């Protein structure tokens, strides 16, 4: 009897083990950069520019226990909220849109942005990363180079052919395999059960945890959100929210 649920969990666990074996040094490097920027008064920008990757930033927005000095970028055009086919087949392939969104969020010199894109090929992601670097921001990406390198459909890629990892200052490898789905059974025609969004979220959580600890080591108490559903939660968050109101477009 097949236990697909357990097979999937084992598959994700194996990918996490691969990340732990190869990416520890990069987690440290990225977290050090991010902690330094927060200590200097900057916000950390995060963005999943494309389809399901928009969940990457949504999941850490105003979330109990998460670092509050974060500006999650959420743009409805580059999300599934206005139509999945519209976004995946169309909007994420509009190269100029990446620059517009970067400009709107006023990303500039001294800032750091963490991009999340498992496939790492869509034109909005590539053009946005290039624009951020041109403006003097540090670009960190959570992506899968092996997926990007195996992607051959030119219609879905940036005109330069570049992938997100190749235009980043530093990248963390999410280990997502080409094709995304990880379960294969002889009685099914195709592989099932994708892991891209799960792995992006896990790596971002790990990176933010490392960043918060490093901030404390630098003598900075990282403000983290309180659950606004518990008594006193809204009040606990309000003072910090007042500091970033207007700077964080998604708040």
ZAPAKOL-388831 format. One record per residue (C-alpha): residue in three letters; x, y, z. Coordinates in Angstrom, 1 decimal. Example, Ala and Ser with C-alpha at 12.3 -4.5 7.8 and 13.67 -1.06 7.14 Angstrom:
BEGIN
PT,ALA,12.3,-4.5,7.8 $
PT,SER,13.7,-1.1,7.1 $
# end
This chain:
BEGIN
PT,UNK,0.0,0.0,0.0 $
PT,UNK,1.3,3.4,-1.0 $
PT,UNK,1.5,6.1,1.8 $
PT,UNK,1.8,9.2,-0.3 $
PT,UNK,1.5,11.5,2.6 $
PT,UNK,4.5,10.0,4.4 $
PT,UNK,6.4,9.8,1.1 $
PT,UNK,5.9,13.5,0.6 $
PT,UNK,7.0,14.4,4.1 $
PT,UNK,10.1,12.2,3.7 $
PT,UNK,10.9,13.9,0.4 $
PT,UNK,10.7,17.4,2.0 $
PT,UNK,12.8,16.2,4.9 $
PT,UNK,15.5,14.9,2.5 $
PT,UNK,15.6,18.3,0.7 $
PT,UNK,15.9,20.1,4.1 $
PT,UNK,18.9,17.8,4.9 $
PT,UNK,20.5,18.7,1.6 $
PT,UNK,20.1,22.4,2.5 $
PT,UNK,21.6,21.9,5.9 $
PT,UNK,24.6,20.1,4.4 $
PT,UNK,25.4,22.7,1.8 $
PT,UNK,24.0,26.1,2.7 $
PT,UNK,25.0,26.7,6.3 $
PT,UNK,27.8,29.2,5.3 $
PT,UNK,25.5,31.1,3.0 $
PT,UNK,22.8,31.4,5.8 $
PT,UNK,25.5,32.9,8.0 $
PT,UNK,26.7,35.3,5.3 $
PT,UNK,23.2,36.4,4.4 $
PT,UNK,22.0,36.8,8.0 $
PT,UNK,25.1,38.9,8.8 $
PT,UNK,24.3,41.3,5.9 $
PT,UNK,20.7,41.6,7.0 $
PT,UNK,21.4,42.1,10.7 $
PT,UNK,23.9,44.9,9.8 $
PT,UNK,21.3,46.6,7.7 $
PT,UNK,18.6,46.4,10.4 $
PT,UNK,21.1,47.7,13.0 $
PT,UNK,21.7,50.7,10.7 $
PT,UNK,18.0,51.4,10.6 $
PT,UNK,17.1,49.8,7.3 $
PT,UNK,14.1,47.5,6.6 $
PT,UNK,14.6,44.1,5.0 $
PT,UNK,12.6,43.9,1.7 $
PT,UNK,11.3,40.5,0.8 $
PT,UNK,9.5,39.6,-2.4 $
PT,UNK,8.3,36.5,-4.2 $
PT,UNK,7.9,37.9,-7.7 $
PT,UNK,5.8,35.4,-9.5 $
PT,UNK,2.6,33.3,-9.1 $
PT,UNK,2.8,31.0,-6.1 $
PT,UNK,6.0,32.7,-5.0 $
PT,UNK,4.0,35.6,-3.7 $
PT,UNK,3.2,33.5,-0.7 $
PT,UNK,6.9,33.8,0.2 $
PT,UNK,6.4,37.3,1.5 $
PT,UNK,2.8,37.0,2.6 $
PT,UNK,3.6,34.4,5.1 $
PT,UNK,5.9,36.7,7.2 $
PT,UNK,3.6,39.7,7.1 $
PT,UNK,2.5,40.8,10.6 $
PT,UNK,3.2,37.3,11.9 $
PT,UNK,3.8,36.5,15.6 $
PT,UNK,7.4,35.8,16.3 $
PT,UNK,8.7,37.2,13.0 $
PT,UNK,11.1,40.0,12.6 $
PT,UNK,9.1,43.3,12.3 $
PT,UNK,11.8,45.3,10.5 $
PT,UNK,10.7,43.7,7.2 $
PT,UNK,9.0,45.2,4.2 $
PT,UNK,7.2,42.3,2.5 $
PT,UNK,6.4,43.4,-1.1 $
PT,UNK,3.0,42.2,-2.2 $
PT,UNK,1.8,43.3,-5.6 $
PT,UNK,-1.6,42.0,-6.8 $
PT,UNK,-0.4,41.9,-10.4 $
PT,UNK,2.4,39.5,-9.5 $
PT,UNK,0.2,37.1,-7.4 $
PT,UNK,-2.6,34.7,-7.9 $
PT,UNK,-5.2,37.0,-6.4 $
PT,UNK,-6.4,38.4,-9.8 $
PT,UNK,-6.2,35.2,-11.7 $
PT,UNK,-3.6,32.4,-11.7 $
PT,UNK,-3.5,32.0,-15.5 $
PT,UNK,-3.4,35.8,-16.0 $
PT,UNK,-0.3,36.0,-13.7 $
PT,UNK,1.6,32.9,-14.7 $
PT,UNK,1.0,33.1,-18.4 $
PT,UNK,1.2,36.9,-18.7 $
PT,UNK,2.1,39.4,-16.0 $
PT,UNK,5.2,37.8,-14.7 $
PT,UNK,6.6,37.9,-18.2 $
PT,UNK,6.3,41.7,-18.5 $
PT,UNK,9.9,42.8,-18.0 $
PT,UNK,9.3,46.5,-17.3 $
PT,UNK,7.0,45.7,-14.4 $
PT,UNK,9.8,44.6,-12.2 $
PT,UNK,11.4,48.0,-12.4 $
PT,UNK,8.1,49.8,-11.7 $
PT,UNK,7.5,47.8,-8.5 $
PT,UNK,11.1,48.4,-7.3 $
PT,UNK,10.6,52.1,-7.9 $
PT,UNK,7.3,52.1,-6.1 $
PT,UNK,8.8,50.5,-3.0 $
PT,UNK,11.7,53.0,-3.1 $
PT,UNK,14.4,50.4,-2.8 $
PT,UNK,17.8,52.0,-2.9 $
PT,UNK,21.4,52.2,-1.8 $
PT,UNK,22.1,50.4,1.5 $
PT,UNK,18.9,48.3,1.3 $
PT,UNK,18.8,44.6,1.1 $
PT,UNK,16.1,42.5,-0.6 $
PT,UNK,15.5,38.8,-0.4 $
PT,UNK,13.8,37.4,-3.5 $
PT,UNK,12.1,34.0,-3.4 $
PT,UNK,11.6,32.2,-6.8 $
PT,UNK,12.2,28.5,-7.0 $
PT,UNK,12.2,28.5,-10.8 $
PT,UNK,14.2,31.7,-10.9 $
PT,UNK,13.6,32.5,-14.6 $
PT,UNK,10.7,34.9,-15.0 $
PT,UNK,11.3,38.3,-16.5 $
PT,UNK,9.8,40.3,-13.6 $
PT,UNK,12.1,38.6,-11.1 $
PT,UNK,15.2,39.1,-13.2 $
PT,UNK,14.5,42.7,-14.2 $
PT,UNK,13.7,43.6,-10.6 $
PT,UNK,16.8,42.0,-9.2 $
PT,UNK,19.0,43.8,-11.7 $
PT,UNK,17.2,47.1,-11.0 $
PT,UNK,17.8,46.7,-7.2 $
PT,UNK,21.5,46.1,-7.8 $
PT,UNK,21.7,49.1,-10.1 $
PT,UNK,20.2,51.2,-7.3 $
PT,UNK,22.9,50.0,-4.8 $
PT,UNK,20.8,47.5,-2.9 $
PT,UNK,22.1,44.0,-2.0 $
PT,UNK,20.2,41.2,-3.6 $
PT,UNK,19.9,37.8,-1.8 $
PT,UNK,17.8,35.2,-3.5 $
PT,UNK,16.3,31.9,-2.4 $
PT,UNK,16.0,29.8,-5.5 $
PT,UNK,17.0,26.6,-7.3 $
PT,UNK,19.8,27.0,-9.8 $
PT,UNK,19.4,23.4,-11.0 $
PT,UNK,15.8,24.2,-11.9 $
PT,UNK,16.7,27.4,-13.6 $
PT,UNK,19.5,25.8,-15.6 $
PT,UNK,17.2,23.0,-16.8 $
PT,UNK,14.5,25.4,-17.9 $
PT,UNK,14.7,25.8,-21.7 $
PT,UNK,11.4,27.4,-22.6 $
PT,UNK,12.5,30.8,-23.9 $
PT,UNK,9.0,32.2,-23.8 $
PT,UNK,9.0,32.1,-20.0 $
PT,UNK,12.5,33.6,-19.5 $
PT,UNK,14.1,37.1,-19.4 $
PT,UNK,15.3,38.2,-22.8 $
PT,UNK,18.9,38.0,-21.6 $
PT,UNK,18.5,34.4,-20.6 $
PT,UNK,19.8,35.1,-17.1 $
PT,UNK,18.5,33.4,-14.1 $
PT,UNK,17.8,34.9,-10.7 $
PT,UNK,20.8,33.2,-9.0 $
PT,UNK,23.1,34.6,-11.6 $
PT,UNK,22.0,38.3,-11.0 $
PT,UNK,22.1,38.0,-7.2 $
PT,UNK,24.9,39.1,-4.8 $
PT,UNK,24.2,35.9,-2.8 $
PT,UNK,21.8,33.0,-3.2 $
PT,UNK,20.6,30.2,-1.1 $
PT,UNK,19.9,26.9,-2.9 $
PT,UNK,16.4,25.6,-2.1 $
PT,UNK,17.2,22.3,-3.8 $
PT,UNK,13.9,22.2,-5.6 $
PT,UNK,14.2,19.7,-8.5 $
PT,UNK,13.4,20.5,-12.0 $
PT,UNK,9.7,20.0,-12.5 $
PT,UNK,8.9,20.8,-8.9 $
PT,UNK,6.8,17.6,-8.1 $
PT,UNK,8.7,14.9,-6.2 $
PT,UNK,6.4,11.9,-5.9 $
PT,UNK,6.5,9.3,-8.7 $
PT,UNK,4.4,6.1,-8.9 $
PT,UNK,4.1,3.6,-11.7 $
PT,UNK,0.3,3.8,-11.7 $
PT,UNK,0.4,7.6,-12.2 $
PT,UNK,1.2,9.2,-15.6 $
PT,UNK,3.1,12.1,-14.1 $
PT,UNK,5.0,13.1,-10.9 $
PT,UNK,2.8,14.7,-8.3 $
PT,UNK,3.2,17.0,-5.2 $
PT,UNK,5.3,20.1,-5.7 $
PT,UNK,7.7,21.4,-3.1 $
PT,UNK,8.8,24.9,-4.4 $
PT,UNK,6.7,27.1,-2.1 $
PT,UNK,7.3,24.9,0.9 $
PT,UNK,11.1,25.0,0.5 $
PT,UNK,11.1,28.8,-0.1 $
PT,UNK,9.1,29.4,3.0 $
PT,UNK,11.3,27.1,5.1 $
PT,UNK,14.5,28.7,4.0 $
PT,UNK,13.2,32.2,4.6 $
PT,UNK,12.0,31.3,8.1 $
PT,UNK,15.5,29.8,8.8 $
PT,UNK,17.2,33.0,7.4 $
PT,UNK,15.1,35.3,9.5 $
PT,UNK,15.7,33.2,12.6 $
PT,UNK,19.5,33.5,12.0 $
PT,UNK,19.1,37.2,11.5 $
PT,UNK,17.3,37.8,14.7 $
PT,UNK,19.9,36.0,16.7 $
PT,UNK,22.7,37.8,15.1 $
PT,UNK,21.0,41.1,15.8 $
PT,UNK,20.9,40.2,19.5 $
PT,UNK,24.6,39.3,19.4 $
PT,UNK,25.2,42.8,18.0 $
PT,UNK,23.4,44.3,21.0 $
PT,UNK,20.2,45.1,19.1 $
PT,UNK,16.9,43.8,20.4 $
PT,UNK,15.0,42.7,17.3 $
PT,UNK,11.3,43.7,17.6 $
PT,UNK,9.1,40.8,16.8 $
PT,UNK,5.3,40.9,16.2 $
PT,UNK,2.9,39.9,18.9 $
PT,UNK,-0.2,37.9,18.1 $
PT,UNK,-2.9,40.6,17.6 $
PT,UNK,-5.6,38.1,18.4 $
PT,UNK,-4.6,37.9,22.1 $
PT,UNK,-5.3,40.6,24.7 $
PT,UNK,-2.9,43.4,24.4 $
PT,UNK,-1.5,42.2,21.1 $
PT,UNK,-2.6,45.2,19.0 $
PT,UNK,-1.3,47.6,21.6 $
PT,UNK,2.1,45.8,21.7 $
PT,UNK,2.5,46.1,18.0 $
PT,UNK,1.2,49.7,17.6 $
PT,UNK,4.3,51.7,18.6 $
PT,UNK,6.5,49.9,16.2 $
PT,UNK,3.9,49.9,13.5 $
PT,UNK,3.8,53.7,13.8 $
PT,UNK,7.5,53.8,13.0 $
PT,UNK,7.2,51.9,9.7 $
PT,UNK,3.7,53.1,8.6 $
PT,UNK,4.0,54.4,5.1 $
PT,UNK,7.4,52.8,4.5 $
PT,UNK,5.8,49.3,4.3 $
PT,UNK,3.3,49.5,1.5 $
PT,UNK,1.7,46.2,2.4 $
PT,UNK,1.0,47.0,6.0 $
# end
